[in-house]
Amino acid sequence: MKRILTAICSLLLIGQVALGQTSVIPRPLSVELSSVLPHTPDLNKVKCVIDQRVKGNEAYELNITNDEVVVRASSQVGLFYGMQTLRQQIASGKVYAGIIKDSPRFAWRGFMLDESRHFFGMEKVKQLLDIMAYYKLNKFHWHLTDSPGWRIEIKAYPELTRAGAIGNHSNPEAPASYYTQEQIREIVSYAAVRHIEVIPEIDMPGHATASNRSYPVYSGGGSKSHPDFTFNPGKEDTYVYLGNILKEVSALFPSKYLHIGGDEVSFGSEGWKTNADVQLLMQREGLNDLKQVEAYFIHRMAKNVHELEKTLIGWDDMLDCNIPSANNIVMWWRHDKPQRLQQALDKGFNVILCPRRPLYFDFIQHNTHKVGRVWNGFCPLEDVYAFPTMQNAQVLGIQANVWTEVISTSERLDFMTFPRLIAVAESAWTMPEQKDYDDFCLRLEQAYQYLDNLHIFYFDHRSPARHAEPSGPQNKSMGDFKD
């Protein structure tokens, strides 16, 4: 009996050591490994088996022996994730015989890229999608419109890209940059092969400056600091205009979600006070203040989104508009207002967690960095990894957001995104009791090699001086904007 117990303990120890050596990220749910294979498996000879006994749409089982490698899952996405785990083991140089059983903590494992403020283009987006897939992230939230620039072709309104796509946050005169509808389809298809859902965001009724530059007839005005910031909620033609835009967008993106922003309207709604259309709307609908005007707009656009058979997503500002929780999702971003998260949960909303701290990657990640945001602190790797601590059935998952005021080049985008996005991947996939930051940092060694092979200019947390901080736009301190 003593020999049997000793053997069992030895096998468990081998499994624990092997997991660290294989550098798998995210850390799998269950690992039973033994000896290193004498040869590297051929990816083309892996058996992929659909097996309904594997519970969970994204779950998989990976069985590795000297003779064969078998991946079992109840779906194609599960098979895909099993292959990513095998790829990582092969990349480490050591593949262990044994069994890995795995499934994710959260269904929503997201990354948002803002291309309104600075534009990065197809090849960069594809590279980001490749890395997301490798680490089992599955939602790409694409912020395509905002005040600095409109980045998506709309056939019905060509001025949106002729005029609205000119400029960026650093240079208002920069040449027009945007994605054609053909390019959008190509990226959506590229993501789909990697089991990544692309969710577009068309920001409204605020952050509308680029659109209003193109079609001023739909402008609701703004404030001294934010002129032409809003759409006109009092003009019926505005709803036709935005409805036509969302119809084209919906046709391009097969995602069941459509994000309409709905945030920070107060920065530009001052113009509504003197807008004749808005004043008539208030009289006609019995609206008492501008907040009720905003709510009227959001309800109208939510109905539009639902008629397109989409689920609406909005930032947590949308809670003030009293929309129902059914078929609407809230993204909680204001880390300093936890009551907003509780309010969303109490009202029955499904929620995606993406608070500024620690999941806004325009915040600096090390105290030696000079370019980026701070707000009574910043977003170091260990804080990203530790999030979230809560568990609630209404929480669909987590998402990192990259706002790009301070990110104008691909090099700086890499530097601000990695390795923090890899920490998000593990936090979104791995159960809390399986997480270990020190062990994660050991497994990051292989991740750094992977990023090196892709020529990613990441921040090296092991040696902050190794990759010097790239230059970028002037530091943006706290401010009021989420983005």
JOPE-V229031 format. One record per residue. RES is the residue in three letters. BURIAL is + if it has 16 or more other ideal C-beta (glycine too) atoms within 10 Angstrom, else -. Layout:
# JOPE-V229031
res:RES burial:BURIAL
res:RES burial:BURIAL
This chain:
# JOPE-V229031
res:MET burial:-
res:LYS burial:-
res:ARG burial:-
res:ILE burial:-
res:LEU burial:-
res:THR burial:-
res:ALA burial:-
res:ILE burial:-
res:CYS burial:-
res:SER burial:-
res:LEU burial:-
res:LEU burial:-
res:LEU burial:-
res:ILE burial:+
res:GLY burial:+
res:GLN burial:-
res:VAL burial:-
res:ALA burial:+
res:LEU burial:+
res:GLY burial:-
res:GLN burial:+
res:THR burial:+
res:SER burial:+
res:VAL burial:+
res:ILE burial:+
res:PRO burial:+
res:ARG burial:+
res:PRO burial:+
res:LEU burial:+
res:SER burial:-
res:VAL burial:+
res:GLU burial:+
res:LEU burial:+
res:SER burial:-
res:SER burial:-
res:VAL burial:-
res:LEU burial:+
res:PRO burial:-
res:HIS burial:-
res:THR burial:-
res:PRO burial:+
res:ASP burial:-
res:LEU burial:-
res:ASN burial:-
res:LYS burial:-
res:VAL burial:+
res:LYS burial:-
res:CYS burial:+
res:VAL burial:-
res:ILE burial:-
res:ASP burial:-
res:GLN burial:-
res:ARG burial:-
res:VAL burial:+
res:LYS burial:-
res:GLY burial:-
res:ASN burial:-
res:GLU burial:+
res:ALA burial:+
res:TYR burial:+
res:GLU burial:+
res:LEU burial:+
res:ASN burial:+
res:ILE burial:+
res:THR burial:-
res:ASN burial:-
res:ASP burial:-
res:GLU burial:-
res:VAL burial:+
res:VAL burial:+
res:VAL burial:+
res:ARG burial:+
res:ALA burial:+
res:SER burial:+
res:SER burial:+
res:GLN burial:-
res:VAL burial:+
res:GLY burial:+
res:LEU burial:+
res:PHE burial:+
res:TYR burial:+
res:GLY burial:+
res:MET burial:+
res:GLN burial:+
res:THR burial:+
res:LEU burial:+
res:ARG burial:-
res:GLN burial:+
res:GLN burial:+
res:ILE burial:+
res:ALA burial:+
res:SER burial:+
res:GLY burial:-
res:LYS burial:-
res:VAL burial:+
res:TYR burial:+
res:ALA burial:+
res:GLY burial:+
res:ILE burial:+
res:ILE burial:+
res:LYS burial:+
res:ASP burial:+
res:SER burial:+
res:PRO burial:+
res:ARG burial:+
res:PHE burial:+
res:ALA burial:-
res:TRP burial:+
res:ARG burial:+
res:GLY burial:+
res:PHE burial:+
res:MET burial:+
res:LEU burial:+
res:ASP burial:+
res:GLU burial:+
res:SER burial:+
res:ARG burial:+
res:HIS burial:+
res:PHE burial:+
res:PHE burial:+
res:GLY burial:-
res:MET burial:-
res:GLU burial:-
res:LYS burial:-
res:VAL burial:+
res:LYS burial:-
res:GLN burial:+
res:LEU burial:+
res:LEU burial:+
res:ASP burial:-
res:ILE burial:+
res:MET burial:+
res:ALA burial:+
res:TYR burial:+
res:TYR burial:+
res:LYS burial:+
res:LEU burial:+
res:ASN burial:+
res:LYS burial:+
res:PHE burial:+
res:HIS burial:+
res:TRP burial:+
res:HIS burial:+
res:LEU burial:+
res:THR burial:+
res:ASP burial:+
res:SER burial:+
res:PRO burial:+
res:GLY burial:+
res:TRP burial:+
res:ARG burial:+
res:ILE burial:+
res:GLU burial:+
res:ILE burial:+
res:LYS burial:-
res:ALA burial:-
res:TYR burial:+
res:PRO burial:-
res:GLU burial:-
res:LEU burial:+
res:THR burial:+
res:ARG burial:-
res:ALA burial:+
res:GLY burial:+
res:ALA burial:+
res:ILE burial:+
res:GLY burial:+
res:ASN burial:+
res:HIS burial:+
res:SER burial:+
res:ASN burial:-
res:PRO burial:-
res:GLU burial:-
res:ALA burial:+
res:PRO burial:-
res:ALA burial:-
res:SER burial:+
res:TYR burial:+
res:TYR burial:+
res:THR burial:-
res:GLN burial:-
res:GLU burial:-
res:GLN burial:-
res:ILE burial:+
res:ARG burial:-
res:GLU burial:-
res:ILE burial:+
res:VAL burial:+
res:SER burial:-
res:TYR burial:+
res:ALA burial:+
res:ALA burial:-
res:VAL burial:-
res:ARG burial:+
res:HIS burial:+
res:ILE burial:+
res:GLU burial:+
res:VAL burial:+
res:ILE burial:+
res:PRO burial:+
res:GLU burial:+
res:ILE burial:+
res:ASP burial:+
res:MET burial:+
res:PRO burial:+
res:GLY burial:+
res:HIS burial:+
res:ALA burial:+
res:THR burial:+
res:ALA burial:+
res:SER burial:+
res:ASN burial:+
res:ARG burial:+
res:SER burial:+
res:TYR burial:+
res:PRO burial:-
res:VAL burial:-
res:TYR burial:+
res:SER burial:+
res:GLY burial:+
res:GLY burial:+
res:GLY burial:+
res:SER burial:-
res:LYS burial:-
res:SER burial:-
res:HIS burial:+
res:PRO burial:-
res:ASP burial:+
res:PHE burial:+
res:THR burial:+
res:PHE burial:+
res:ASN burial:+
res:PRO burial:+
res:GLY burial:+
res:LYS burial:+
res:GLU burial:-
res:ASP burial:-
res:THR burial:+
res:TYR burial:+
res:VAL burial:-
res:TYR burial:+
res:LEU burial:+
res:GLY burial:+
res:ASN burial:-
res:ILE burial:+
res:LEU burial:+
res:LYS burial:-
res:GLU burial:-
res:VAL burial:+
res:SER burial:+
res:ALA burial:-
res:LEU burial:+
res:PHE burial:+
res:PRO burial:-
res:SER burial:+
res:LYS burial:-
res:TYR burial:+
res:LEU burial:+
res:HIS burial:+
res:ILE burial:+
res:GLY burial:+
res:GLY burial:+
res:ASP burial:+
res:GLU burial:+
res:VAL burial:+
res:SER burial:+
res:PHE burial:+
res:GLY burial:+
res:SER burial:+
res:GLU burial:+
res:GLY burial:+
res:TRP burial:+
res:LYS burial:-
res:THR burial:-
res:ASN burial:+
res:ALA burial:-
res:ASP burial:+
res:VAL burial:+
res:GLN burial:-
res:LEU burial:-
res:LEU burial:+
res:MET burial:+
res:GLN burial:-
res:ARG burial:-
res:GLU burial:-
res:GLY burial:-
res:LEU burial:+
res:ASN burial:-
res:ASP burial:-
res:LEU burial:+
res:LYS burial:-
res:GLN burial:+
res:VAL burial:+
res:GLU burial:+
res:ALA burial:+
res:TYR burial:+
res:PHE burial:+
res:ILE burial:+
res:HIS burial:-
res:ARG burial:+
res:MET burial:+
res:ALA burial:+
res:LYS burial:-
res:ASN burial:+
res:VAL burial:+
res:HIS burial:-
res:GLU burial:-
res:LEU burial:-
res:GLU burial:-
res:LYS burial:+
res:THR burial:+
res:LEU burial:+
res:ILE burial:+
res:GLY burial:+
res:TRP burial:+
res:ASP burial:+
res:ASP burial:+
res:MET burial:+
res:LEU burial:+
res:ASP burial:+
res:CYS burial:+
res:ASN burial:-
res:ILE burial:+
res:PRO burial:-
res:SER burial:+
res:ALA burial:-
res:ASN burial:-
res:ASN burial:+
res:ILE burial:+
res:VAL burial:+
res:MET burial:+
res:TRP burial:+
res:TRP burial:+
res:ARG burial:+
res:HIS burial:+
res:ASP burial:-
res:LYS burial:-
res:PRO burial:-
res:GLN burial:-
res:ARG burial:+
res:LEU burial:+
res:GLN burial:-
res:GLN burial:+
res:ALA burial:+
res:LEU burial:+
res:ASP burial:-
res:LYS burial:-
res:GLY burial:-
res:PHE burial:+
res:ASN burial:+
res:VAL burial:+
res:ILE burial:+
res:LEU burial:+
res:CYS burial:+
res:PRO burial:+
res:ARG burial:+
res:ARG burial:+
res:PRO burial:+
res:LEU burial:+
res:TYR burial:+
res:PHE burial:+
res:ASP burial:+
res:PHE burial:+
res:ILE burial:+
res:GLN burial:+
res:HIS burial:-
res:ASN burial:-
res:THR burial:-
res:HIS burial:+
res:LYS burial:-
res:VAL burial:+
res:GLY burial:+
res:ARG burial:+
res:VAL burial:+
res:TRP burial:-
res:ASN burial:-
res:GLY burial:-
res:PHE burial:+
res:CYS burial:+
res:PRO burial:+
res:LEU burial:+
res:GLU burial:+
res:ASP burial:+
res:VAL burial:+
res:TYR burial:+
res:ALA burial:-
res:PHE burial:+
res:PRO burial:+
res:THR burial:-
res:MET burial:-
res:GLN burial:-
res:ASN burial:-
res:ALA burial:-
res:GLN burial:-
res:VAL burial:+
res:LEU burial:+
res:GLY burial:+
res:ILE burial:+
res:GLN burial:+
res:ALA burial:+
res:ASN burial:+
res:VAL burial:+
res:TRP burial:+
res:THR burial:+
res:GLU burial:+
res:VAL burial:+
res:ILE burial:+
res:SER burial:+
res:THR burial:+
res:SER burial:+
res:GLU burial:+
res:ARG burial:+
res:LEU burial:+
res:ASP burial:+
res:PHE burial:+
res:MET burial:+
res:THR burial:+
res:PHE burial:+
res:PRO burial:+
res:ARG burial:+
res:LEU burial:+
res:ILE burial:+
res:ALA burial:+
res:VAL burial:+
res:ALA burial:+
res:GLU burial:+
res:SER burial:+
res:ALA burial:+
res:TRP burial:+
res:THR burial:+
res:MET burial:-
res:PRO burial:-
res:GLU burial:-
res:GLN burial:+
res:LYS burial:+
res:ASP burial:-
res:TYR burial:-
res:ASP burial:-
res:ASP burial:-
res:PHE burial:+
res:CYS burial:+
res:LEU burial:-
res:ARG burial:+
res:LEU burial:+
res:GLU burial:-
res:GLN burial:+
res:ALA burial:+
res:TYR burial:+
res:GLN burial:-
res:TYR burial:+
res:LEU burial:+
res:ASP burial:-
res:ASN burial:-
res:LEU burial:-
res:HIS burial:-
res:ILE burial:+
res:PHE burial:+
res:TYR burial:+
res:PHE burial:+
res:ASP burial:+
res:HIS burial:+
res:ARG burial:-
res:SER burial:-
res:PRO burial:-
res:ALA burial:-
res:ARG burial:-
res:HIS burial:-
res:ALA burial:-
res:GLU burial:+
res:PRO burial:+
res:SER burial:-
res:GLY burial:+
res:PRO burial:+
res:GLN burial:-
res:ASN burial:-
res:LYS burial:+
res:SER burial:-
res:MET burial:-
res:GLY burial:-
res:ASP burial:-
res:PHE burial:-
res:LYS burial:+
res:ASP burial:+
